Amino acid sequence: MPPDQAYVYILANSRRRLYIGVTTRLADRIREHKTSIDPEAFTARYNIRSLVYYEFYESISRAIARETELKSWLRAKKIQLIVVNNPTWRDLSLDWGKPIATFSESQRRPPEMF
């Protein structure tokens, strides 16, 4: 990824406390949050580790502007953004790094007949 591309992301804990951040290396940054690389950080203190929303930008300056915009929103609007895109608040990073099962024709089910 070219260095100018970036992500804005929202993390949450089980009590729906939110954290909004920006990074050029999303997977690495999420791993840092999940492992509490800085035990004094806000996300570590409040156990905020679930990636519930993210956006990709071609420009780091645009990503920073969007992060600033999201941080200025009322909490209800932030929650609405998450719920519209991720209604179950699933941790979007859960499957990162796991092997992907290969498809085979034997797994394919025949079409249902009326």
Sequence and secondary structure as in RCSB ss.txt:
>XXXX:A:sequence
MPPDQAYVYILANSRRRLYIGVTTRLADRIREHKTSIDPEAFTARYNIRSLVYYEFYESISRAIARETELKSWLR
AKKIQLIVVNNPTWRDLSLDWGKPIATFSESQRRPPEMF
>XXXX:A:secstr
  TT EEEEEEE TT  EEEEEES HHHHHHHHHTTSSTTSHHHHTT  EEEEEEEES HHHHHHHHHHHHHS H
HHHHHHHHHH TT   TTTTTTS      GGG       
